Amino acid sequence: MRITKFGHACVRIEHDGATIVLDPGVFTDPEAVDGAGAVLITHEHPDHYEPERLRRADAPILTIAAVAARIREDAPDLAERITVVAPEERFEAAGLAVRAVGELHAVIHPEFPRFTNSGYVVTVGDTRIYHPGDALTLPGEPVDVLCAPVSAPWLKASEAVDFAREVKAPRTLAIHDKVYSEAGLGIIDGHMNAFLPQEGLAYTRLADGADL
């Protein structure tokens, strides 16, 4: 199995000829999508969804109803590739088992409307990888790798730490990391490394294009 971190919230998972790409948005290196067997999108914000990235491959697009509606409006040429998934639905993407997790984006501000958001648990052999999108929804099952947001307008460092500690994945991979400067990311890395290793949990923040 190979897990590659591409810009911001995008993760590419490869296993035994199968390739899934999650959340290729405007901060994502375009080549992240090349050769994908399926693309999963958590929600409609442009840092997670961008039509030109989706056009780089002929892969099926699996996502929630709100994102499907946005794609049909923004890029009708992609509409026939969409499959809509519901909360807690179990399905296959590029031959890998996936479960949709959660329904709502984290609160950005109480006066802003809540967007819908679905995380995904992808099972690769004996390994479960959880990408929550823009939410701190627990996966509802043990996972081996947590893709944890570490910087966002809706996120505090303490929330990121506590989310990772509550999920208890043996390995936490930092995602959603384009919002902070390198100085800010160094601070969140310090917080994560101050708490997670004490509980036997490993934390990693990768450069774009690097593998876990």
Secondary structure as UniProt FT lines:
FT   STRAND          2..6
FT   TURN            7..9
FT   STRAND          10..15
FT   TURN            16..17
FT   STRAND          18..22
FT   TURN            26..27
FT   HELIX           30..33
FT   TURN            34..35
FT   STRAND          38..41
FT   TURN            46..48
FT   HELIX           51..54
FT   TURN            55..56
FT   STRAND          61..63
FT   HELIX           65..74
FT   HELIX           76..81
FT   STRAND          82..84
FT   TURN            87..88
FT   STRAND          90..93
FT   TURN            94..95
FT   STRAND          96..101
FT   TURN            110..111
FT   STRAND          119..124
FT   TURN            125..126
FT   STRAND          127..131
FT   STRAND          145..149
FT   TURN            153..154
FT   HELIX           157..167
FT   STRAND          171..175
FT   HELIX           182..195
FT   HELIX           197..199
FT   STRAND          202..204
FT   TURN            208..209
FT   STRAND          210..211
//
